[in-house]
Amino acid sequence: MGLFSDLMGKIFHHAPAAHAAPATGTASPAGGAPPSTAAPPSANVDVAAVLDHLAAQNPQKLDWRDSIVDLMKLVGMDSSFGARKALAAELGYTGDSSDSASMNLWLHKKVMAKLAENGGKVPQELLH
């Protein structure tokens, strides 16, 4: 998944050891681990802690909790309409992509849900 994988990688890469489960010595999902215990090496990353830390270091006031544009800017991604439209298409958006407000709301919720599905610890209020 190109753009989403890039976004997830940027967030999970910034996770300090205190915000992530130990990744060394763990089997990769393809390494023969049972499916129920297989997880990405960066599973259990505290997404809010990582993004709050990045936001505190950023000179811009970026509201990553409510804005997909600010979330993408915070991790150093292109947040243009075209980039968001491509990310939405990648994640299965079926609404009117010319309605950027609706697409952005959907996209933020979908990104948070996908981060959680891929081992990120996401605050419950961001999953609704």
C-alpha positions, 0 to 999 in steps of 0.5 A, a space after each residue: 500500500 504505497 502512500 499509507 505504508 509511507 505514512 505508517 512507516 513515518 509514524 512508527 519509525 519515530 516511535 522511541 523504545 518507550 512507545 513501542 514493543 521490543 522489535 529485536 529478536 521477534 519473528 516476522 509474520 513470514 518467519 513461521 510465527 502463528 497467525 494469531 501472534 504475528 504482528 508488524 515489528 513496530 506493533 504497539 506504537 503509541 501513535 498519539 505519543 509519537 505524533 504529540 512529540 512531533 507536534 511539540 517539536 514543529 514550529 507550526 501549530 498542527 492539529 493532527 488529531 482532527 486534520 488529515 492535512 496537518 497529520 500528513 504535514 507533521 510526518 513530512 508528507 505531501 498534503 496537497 489535494 492530489 496526494 490526499 485524493 490518491 491516499 483516499 483512493 488507495 484506502 477505498 474511498 467511494 465518495 465524491 473526491 471533489 468534496 474535499 471536506 467529506 473526503 478529508 473527514 473520512 480519510 482521517 478516520 480511515 487512517 487512524 483505523 488502519 494504524 490501529 489495525 497495523 499495530 498502532 495504539 490509537 486513542 479510542 476517540 480518534 477511531 469514531 
